[in-house]
Amino acid sequence: MKRRSLLTALVLGAATLTLSTASHADALENIIKTKTLRVAVPQDFPPFGSVGNDLKPVGYDIDMAKLIGQELGVIVEIVPVTSANRIPYLTTKKVDLVISSLGKNPEREKVIDFSDAYAPFFNGVFGASSQKIGKAEDLAGKVVGVTRGAIEDLELTRIAPASTIIKRFEDNNTTISAYLSGQVPLIATGNVVAASISEKQPGKKLEVKFLIKNSPCSIGLNKNEDKLRERVNAIVAKAKKDGSLNRIADKWLKAPLPADL
């Protein structure tokens, strides 16, 4: 009787394992099968992602998503996200990729995988010329605005003196508005955001006070999706070689890709 029960348990276990394995189709296979690539992109982070006059998403990251979709021969479904929810959207399988000016860091690499870099990006602390700040230690007692969950939030929290007042806002537009309205005299953000503010609001021109982190943008993927990651990396490499990516950089960043990207 015991032998029969053991045999039954082994058979059921094997069947369960087989069903589990069969039910797991890798992400690339599913994308090709459904002919749809779901991509999380920002809509509050120009020039990487924003809403155009026709209320459609536009920007560097949107063009990158479309390029990948074109190379895969599938339709791209754009899914708007914020800095705070972009990784949860990926890990809960609401999207296949995150293309949202995402920088690598050890904490994120515990949760998701990354492609090769597709865009240049650095972040720092920015403010008016009247703000005499030159290093992290100079932020003691100062007020700095930052977008919650963004890489500059994580890095600033790590390096700023304990007396620094870090005001966190839920999305990038709110962070920018806080600076423009005078709620915060300094913001920690990306170089392209600071440049965009200075271009649109010359009276509120920002200058970099110090660099927080050089963090080129990579595409986020779920763990163990090696086929999809290899395919995405091949598309990025091809786009660098044939000039497609450089054209996107010229269009949105007004500068060519760095040679070391």
C-alpha positions as CSV (number, residue, x, y, z in Angstrom):
1,M,0.0,0.0,0.0
2,K,2.8,2.3,0.9
3,R,4.6,1.5,-2.3
4,R,1.4,2.3,-4.3
5,S,1.0,5.6,-2.5
6,L,4.6,6.5,-3.2
7,L,4.3,5.7,-6.9
8,T,1.1,7.7,-7.1
9,A,2.8,10.7,-5.5
10,L,5.7,10.5,-7.9
11,V,3.5,10.3,-10.9
12,L,1.4,13.3,-9.8
13,G,4.6,15.2,-9.0
14,A,6.0,14.6,-12.4
15,A,2.7,15.5,-14.0
16,T,2.6,18.8,-12.1
17,L,6.1,19.6,-13.1
18,T,5.4,18.9,-16.7
19,L,2.3,21.0,-16.7
20,S,4.1,23.8,-14.9
21,T,7.0,23.7,-17.5
22,A,4.6,23.6,-20.4
23,S,2.5,26.5,-19.1
24,H,5.5,28.7,-18.9
25,A,6.1,30.3,-22.3
26,D,9.1,32.6,-22.4
27,A,8.3,36.3,-22.9
28,L,9.8,36.5,-26.4
29,E,7.7,33.5,-27.6
30,N,4.6,35.1,-26.2
31,I,5.3,38.4,-27.8
32,I,5.8,36.8,-31.2
33,K,2.7,34.6,-30.7
34,T,0.4,37.5,-29.7
35,K,2.1,39.9,-32.2
36,T,2.1,42.5,-29.4
37,L,4.9,44.1,-27.4
38,R,3.7,45.8,-24.2
39,V,6.1,48.5,-23.1
40,A,6.1,50.7,-20.0
41,V,7.1,54.3,-20.9
42,P,7.1,57.6,-19.1
43,Q,4.7,60.4,-20.0
44,D,6.1,62.9,-17.5
45,F,9.7,62.9,-18.3
46,P,10.6,64.9,-21.5
47,P,12.4,64.4,-23.7
48,F,12.3,60.7,-22.9
49,G,8.5,60.6,-22.7
50,S,5.7,63.1,-22.6
51,V,2.3,63.8,-24.2
52,G,2.2,65.6,-27.6
53,N,-0.3,68.1,-28.8
54,D,-2.4,65.3,-30.2
55,L,-2.4,63.7,-26.7
56,K,-0.3,60.8,-27.9
57,P,3.0,59.8,-26.2
58,V,6.2,61.1,-27.7
59,G,9.9,61.0,-26.9
60,Y,13.1,59.1,-27.0
61,D,11.8,56.1,-25.1
62,I,8.6,55.9,-27.2
63,D,10.8,55.9,-30.4
64,M,13.0,53.2,-28.9
65,A,9.9,51.1,-28.1
66,K,8.7,51.5,-31.7
67,L,12.1,50.6,-33.1
68,I,12.1,47.4,-31.1
69,G,8.6,46.6,-32.2
70,Q,9.5,47.2,-35.8
71,E,12.5,44.9,-35.6
72,L,10.3,42.2,-33.9
73,G,7.5,42.7,-36.5
74,V,4.9,43.2,-33.8
75,I,2.5,45.9,-32.7
76,V,3.7,48.1,-29.8
77,E,1.3,48.7,-26.9
78,I,2.4,51.8,-25.0
79,V,1.6,51.6,-21.3
80,P,2.1,54.9,-19.4
81,V,4.0,54.6,-16.0
82,T,5.7,56.7,-13.4
83,S,9.1,56.3,-11.8
84,A,7.4,54.6,-8.8
85,N,5.3,52.0,-10.6
86,R,7.3,51.1,-13.7
87,I,9.2,48.2,-12.1
88,P,6.0,46.7,-10.4
89,Y,4.3,46.9,-13.8
90,L,7.1,44.7,-15.2
91,T,7.3,42.2,-12.3
92,T,3.5,41.7,-12.3
93,K,3.6,41.0,-16.0
94,K,1.5,44.0,-17.0
95,V,4.3,44.8,-19.5
96,D,7.0,42.9,-21.3
97,L,9.6,45.7,-21.2
98,V,10.3,48.9,-19.3
99,I,11.8,51.6,-21.5
100,S,11.6,54.5,-19.1
101,S,15.1,56.2,-18.7
102,L,15.9,53.3,-16.3
103,G,19.3,53.2,-14.8
104,K,21.0,50.1,-13.3
105,N,21.7,49.8,-9.7
106,P,22.4,46.8,-7.4
107,E,19.0,47.0,-5.7
108,R,17.1,46.9,-9.1
109,E,19.3,44.1,-10.4
110,K,18.1,41.9,-7.6
111,V,14.6,42.2,-9.0
112,I,14.9,42.6,-12.8
113,D,17.4,42.3,-15.6
114,F,18.7,45.0,-17.9
115,S,19.6,45.3,-21.6
116,D,22.7,47.0,-22.9
117,A,22.6,50.8,-22.6
118,Y,20.5,52.6,-25.3
119,A,20.7,56.3,-24.1
120,P,23.0,58.6,-22.2
121,F,21.9,59.9,-18.9
122,F,23.5,61.4,-15.8
123,N,21.8,62.9,-12.7
124,G,22.9,65.5,-10.3
125,V,21.8,68.3,-8.1
126,F,20.7,71.4,-10.0
127,G,19.8,74.9,-8.9
128,A,20.2,78.6,-9.8
129,S,23.6,80.2,-10.0
130,S,23.0,81.9,-6.6
131,Q,23.0,78.5,-4.9
132,K,26.6,77.9,-3.7
133,I,26.6,74.1,-3.7
134,G,29.6,72.1,-4.9
135,K,29.4,68.7,-3.3
136,A,27.0,66.5,-1.3
137,E,28.2,67.8,2.0
138,D,27.1,71.3,1.1
139,L,23.5,70.1,1.2
140,A,23.4,70.1,5.0
141,G,20.3,72.0,6.1
142,K,19.2,72.6,2.5
143,V,15.9,71.6,0.8
144,V,16.1,69.4,-2.3
145,G,13.2,68.2,-4.4
146,V,13.3,64.8,-6.1
147,T,10.9,62.3,-7.8
148,R,10.0,59.5,-5.5
149,G,11.6,56.2,-6.5
150,A,13.8,57.6,-9.2
151,I,17.5,56.7,-9.2
152,E,18.4,60.2,-8.0
153,D,16.1,59.7,-5.0
154,L,17.9,56.5,-4.0
155,E,21.4,57.9,-4.6
156,L,20.7,61.3,-2.9
157,T,19.3,59.5,0.1
158,R,22.5,57.6,0.4
159,I,25.0,60.5,0.0
160,A,23.2,63.5,1.5
161,P,23.9,64.7,5.1
162,A,21.3,63.7,7.6
163,S,20.2,67.3,8.0
164,T,19.3,67.6,4.3
165,I,15.5,68.0,3.8
166,I,14.6,65.8,0.8
167,K,11.1,66.6,-0.5
168,R,9.8,63.7,-2.5
169,F,7.1,64.2,-5.2
170,E,5.1,61.5,-6.9
171,D,6.0,62.2,-10.5
172,N,8.5,64.3,-12.5
173,N,6.1,67.0,-13.5
174,T,5.3,67.7,-9.9
175,T,9.0,67.9,-9.0
176,I,9.6,70.4,-11.9
177,S,6.6,72.4,-10.8
178,A,7.9,72.5,-7.2
179,Y,11.2,74.1,-8.4
180,L,9.5,76.5,-10.8
181,S,7.0,77.7,-8.1
182,G,9.8,78.2,-5.6
183,Q,8.8,75.3,-3.2
184,V,12.3,73.9,-3.5
185,P,15.5,75.8,-4.3
186,L,17.3,72.7,-5.6
187,I,16.3,69.6,-7.4
188,A,18.0,66.3,-8.0
189,T,17.2,65.2,-11.5
190,G,18.6,64.2,-14.9
191,N,20.7,66.3,-17.2
192,V,18.0,66.3,-19.9
193,V,15.3,67.4,-17.5
194,A,17.4,70.3,-16.3
195,A,18.2,71.3,-19.9
196,S,14.5,71.2,-20.8
197,I,13.6,73.4,-17.8
198,S,16.3,76.0,-18.7
199,E,15.2,76.0,-22.3
200,K,11.5,76.6,-21.5
201,Q,12.0,78.9,-18.5
202,P,15.1,81.0,-19.1
203,G,14.4,82.9,-15.9
204,K,14.6,79.7,-13.9
205,K,17.8,78.5,-15.6
206,L,19.4,75.5,-13.8
207,E,23.1,74.8,-13.5
208,V,24.6,71.6,-12.3
209,K,25.9,71.8,-8.8
210,F,27.5,68.4,-8.6
211,L,27.1,65.0,-10.3
212,I,25.3,62.3,-8.4
213,K,25.7,59.4,-10.8
214,N,26.4,58.6,-14.4
215,S,23.6,56.2,-15.2
216,P,23.0,55.4,-18.9
217,C,19.5,54.2,-19.7
218,S,18.9,50.5,-20.1
219,I,15.8,48.5,-20.9
220,G,14.2,46.6,-18.0
221,L,13.2,42.9,-18.4
222,N,12.0,40.3,-16.0
223,K,14.5,37.8,-14.6
224,N,15.3,34.6,-16.6
225,E,14.0,36.0,-19.9
226,D,17.3,35.4,-21.6
227,K,16.0,35.0,-25.1
228,L,14.2,38.3,-25.0
229,R,17.2,40.0,-23.5
230,E,19.5,38.7,-26.2
231,R,17.1,39.8,-28.9
232,V,16.7,43.3,-27.4
233,N,20.5,43.6,-27.1
234,A,20.9,42.6,-30.7
235,I,18.4,45.2,-31.8
236,V,20.2,47.9,-29.7
237,A,23.5,46.9,-31.2
238,K,22.1,47.0,-34.7
239,A,20.6,50.4,-34.1
240,K,23.9,51.8,-32.8
241,K,25.7,50.5,-35.9
242,D,23.3,51.6,-38.6
243,G,22.7,55.0,-37.1
244,S,19.1,54.5,-36.1
245,L,19.8,55.2,-32.4
246,N,21.9,58.2,-33.2
247,R,19.0,59.7,-35.1
248,I,16.8,59.3,-32.1
249,A,19.4,60.9,-29.9
250,D,19.8,63.9,-32.3
251,K,16.0,64.3,-32.4
252,W,15.3,64.3,-28.7
253,L,18.6,65.1,-27.0
254,K,19.9,67.5,-29.6
255,A,23.3,65.7,-29.4
256,P,24.9,62.5,-30.9
257,L,25.3,59.4,-28.8
258,P,28.5,59.4,-26.8
259,A,31.2,57.2,-28.3
260,D,31.5,55.2,-25.1
261,L,27.8,54.3,-24.7
